[in-house]
Amino acid sequence: MSNRFLAAVIQANEEIARKLETGYDKSHFEKSSVGAGGDISSGLDLMAEALFVKHLGKFGTIESEESGTIGEGCAAIIIDPIDGSSNALSLFPYFGTSVARVDSDGMIDLAVVCNLATHDIFVKEAGKQALQGKLFEADYHPVRSAPRAEIGLFEKAYVHPEIVSQLHREGLKFRAPGAVALSLAYAGTVNFLLYVGPYRIYDFAAGLALCEGLEVIVEEDYVIVSKNKEIADKLESLVRVSLASIDRE
């Protein structure tokens, strides 16, 4: 990994991971004000944000889910310092970070999503194959895929019981782990990724970049990703019908 910016992103993730491995500080659980993304920031979010600023601030302007615009520079760097912070603060091992760098043409030229609980890290550079590795290790390989995956991931499932019922009737098993960028990073492993509702750039910028080569449907009210076009189309039809029925009520 010779890219200086990428090396800095990995170093930031490794420093956050080391801090969490030594145990959570009492301040991590303290709640702050509403962040730029609309959620209340925790001490954990702000700790991770500070470490990303420390490592990435010299590369350009940071757009963070917590504090909004930080610093200045030509490059725009979009970060979610802790993806799935409620999971992290509940000691549920499905949380991480996401970073996307936007070039002068408004395109994402580098995306990184890291699962801090398992140390899985996913990297996508523009024009190159997505790679997967582990924090604190040098080896990277093409992102793994499970051709016969038995489950999908449905983020925000708790808001949409009618869609949950439809998935059950169609025999489409799923889990709702609660960390959107991570779920997008694992989209090639599972049967599908479904997100229904308004979405924020902090959650999706890096994750969607990692989905290159998969069937990706992005609309105003939903996002669908799958290895299988038939499944993606079936999900879109199901979601459209469900949302239309809600609008008529």
C-alpha positions in Angstrom: 0.0 0.0 0.0 2.2 2.8 -1.3 -0.5 5.5 -1.6 0.3 8.0 1.2 -3.3 8.9 1.8 -4.3 5.3 2.0 -1.5 4.6 4.4 -2.7 7.5 6.6 -6.3 6.1 6.6 -5.0 2.7 7.7 -2.9 4.3 10.4 -5.9 6.2 11.7 -8.0 3.0 11.8 -5.2 1.1 13.6 -4.8 3.9 16.2 -8.6 3.8 16.9 -8.6 0.0 17.1 -5.7 0.0 19.6 -7.5 2.5 21.8 -10.7 0.3 21.8 -8.7 -2.8 22.5 -7.4 -1.3 25.8 -11.0 -0.8 26.9 -13.7 1.9 26.6 -13.2 5.1 28.4 -16.1 6.6 30.4 -16.0 9.6 28.1 -16.8 7.4 25.1 -20.4 6.9 26.4 -21.1 10.6 27.0 -23.5 12.3 24.6 -22.7 15.6 22.9 -24.7 17.8 20.5 -26.4 16.8 17.3 -23.8 16.2 14.6 -23.7 17.3 11.0 -25.3 14.0 10.0 -28.3 14.6 12.3 -27.5 12.1 15.0 -26.3 12.9 18.5 -22.6 12.5 18.7 -21.0 10.4 21.4 -17.6 10.7 23.0 -16.6 7.7 21.0 -17.5 9.3 17.7 -15.6 12.5 18.6 -12.5 10.5 19.7 -12.4 8.7 16.4 -13.0 11.9 14.5 -10.1 13.6 16.2 -7.8 10.8 15.2 -8.9 10.9 11.5 -8.3 14.7 11.6 -4.9 14.1 13.0 -4.0 11.7 10.2 -5.9 13.1 7.3 -6.2 16.8 7.9 -3.1 17.6 5.8 -4.6 16.0 2.7 -7.6 18.3 2.3 -11.0 19.4 3.7 -12.7 16.8 5.8 -16.5 16.4 5.8 -17.4 14.5 8.9 -20.7 13.2 10.1 -20.0 14.6 13.5 -18.5 18.1 13.1 -19.3 18.9 9.4 -16.5 20.7 7.5 -13.1 20.6 9.1 -10.0 22.3 7.7 -9.3 23.3 4.1 -7.7 22.1 0.9 -8.4 20.9 -2.6 -9.4 17.3 -1.8 -12.7 16.6 -0.1 -12.5 13.7 2.4 -15.9 12.3 3.6 -15.7 10.3 6.8 -18.0 8.5 9.2 -15.7 8.3 12.2 -17.7 5.4 13.8 -20.2 3.6 11.5 -22.6 1.8 13.9 -21.8 3.8 17.0 -24.8 2.4 18.8 -23.5 -1.1 18.2 -20.1 0.0 19.5 -21.5 1.6 22.6 -23.5 -1.6 23.3 -20.3 -3.7 22.8 -22.0 -5.5 19.8 -19.2 -6.4 17.4 -20.4 -4.8 14.2 -19.1 -1.3 13.9 -16.3 0.5 12.0 -15.3 3.5 10.0 -15.6 4.7 6.5 -13.5 7.2 4.4 -14.1 8.4 0.8 -11.8 10.8 -1.0 -13.4 12.9 -3.8 -11.3 14.2 -6.6 -11.6 17.5 -8.4 -14.2 16.1 -10.8 -16.4 15.1 -7.9 -15.6 11.4 -8.3 -14.6 9.1 -5.5 -11.0 8.0 -6.2 -10.4 6.1 -3.0 -12.8 4.4 -0.5 -11.9 2.6 2.7 -14.3 0.8 5.0 -13.0 -0.9 8.2 -14.7 -3.2 10.6 -13.0 -2.3 13.9 -14.5 -5.4 15.7 -13.0 -7.9 13.3 -10.2 -5.8 11.8 -11.5 -6.5 8.3 -10.6 -3.6 6.0 -11.9 -3.0 2.4 -10.1 -0.7 -0.1 -11.2 0.5 -3.5 -9.0 2.8 -5.6 -10.4 4.2 -8.8 -9.7 1.9 -11.8 -8.5 -0.9 -9.6 -10.1 -4.0 -8.1 -11.5 -3.8 -4.6 -9.3 -5.4 -2.0 -9.8 -6.9 1.5 -7.3 -7.3 4.3 -6.8 -7.0 8.0 -5.6 -4.1 10.2 -2.0 -4.6 11.4 -1.3 -7.0 8.5 0.3 -6.3 5.1 -1.5 -8.8 2.9 -4.5 -7.8 0.8 -6.6 -10.0 -1.6 -9.6 -9.6 -3.8 -12.8 -9.1 -1.7 -14.3 -12.5 -0.9 -17.6 -13.6 -2.2 -20.1 -16.2 -1.1 -21.9 -17.5 -4.3 -24.5 -19.4 -2.3 -25.1 -16.9 0.5 -28.2 -17.7 2.5 -28.9 -14.2 4.0 -29.1 -10.6 3.0 -28.7 -7.5 5.0 -31.7 -5.1 5.5 -30.6 -1.8 7.2 -33.4 0.1 8.8 -35.6 -3.0 8.8 -37.2 -1.9 12.1 -38.9 1.0 10.3 -40.5 -1.1 7.6 -42.5 -4.0 9.0 -44.5 -4.4 5.8 -41.3 -5.0 3.8 -40.1 -7.4 6.4 -43.3 -9.4 5.9 -42.8 -9.4 2.2 -39.3 -10.7 2.4 -40.5 -13.4 4.7 -43.2 -14.5 2.2 -40.6 -14.5 -0.5 -38.2 -16.7 1.5 -35.5 -14.0 1.6 -33.7 -14.4 4.9 -31.9 -11.3 6.2 -30.2 -9.8 9.2 -30.3 -6.1 10.3 -26.9 -5.4 11.8 -27.0 -1.6 12.0 -23.9 -0.2 10.3 -24.7 0.8 6.7 -21.1 1.3 5.4 -20.0 -2.0 6.7 -23.1 -3.8 5.3 -22.3 -2.2 1.9 -18.7 -3.5 2.2 -20.0 -7.0 2.8 -22.6 -6.8 0.0 -20.6 -9.1 -2.2 -20.5 -11.7 0.5 -24.2 -11.8 1.3 -27.3 -12.4 -0.9 -28.3 -8.7 -1.0 -28.1 -5.4 0.8 -31.3 -3.4 1.2 -31.7 0.1 2.7 -35.0 1.9 2.7 -35.4 5.5 3.7 -33.5 8.8 3.3 -29.8 8.4 3.3 -26.8 10.5 4.0 -23.5 10.8 2.1 -21.5 9.9 5.2 -23.1 6.5 5.3 -22.9 5.7 1.6 -20.0 7.4 -0.1 -17.3 4.8 0.7 -19.6 1.8 0.9 -21.2 2.3 -2.5 -17.8 2.7 -4.1 -16.9 -0.8 -2.9 -19.9 -2.2 -4.7 -18.5 -1.7 -8.2 -19.3 -4.8 -10.3 -22.4 -5.7 -8.4 -26.0 -4.9 -9.3 -26.6 -1.5 -7.7 -29.9 0.4 -7.6 -29.9 3.8 -6.0 -33.2 5.8 -5.8 -34.3 8.6 -3.6 -36.1 6.3 -1.1 -34.0 3.1 -1.2 -30.7 1.4 -2.1 -30.4 -2.2 -3.3 -27.2 -4.1 -4.0 -26.8 -7.7 -5.0 -24.6 -10.1 -7.0 -27.7 -11.4 -8.7 -29.7 -9.1 -11.0 -32.9 -11.2 -10.6 -32.8 -10.7 -6.8 -32.1 -7.0 -7.2 -35.0 -6.6 -9.5 -37.3 -8.6 -7.3 -36.4 -6.5 -4.3 -37.0 -3.3 -6.2 -40.4 -4.4 -7.2 -41.3 -5.5 -3.7 -40.0 -2.2 -2.2 -41.9 -0.1 -4.8 -45.2 -1.8 -4.1 -44.7 -1.4 -0.4 -43.8 2.2 -0.5 -46.7 2.9 -2.9 -49.2 1.3 -0.5 -47.8 3.5 2.3 -48.3 6.6 0.2 -51.9 5.7 -0.4 -52.7 5.4 3.3 
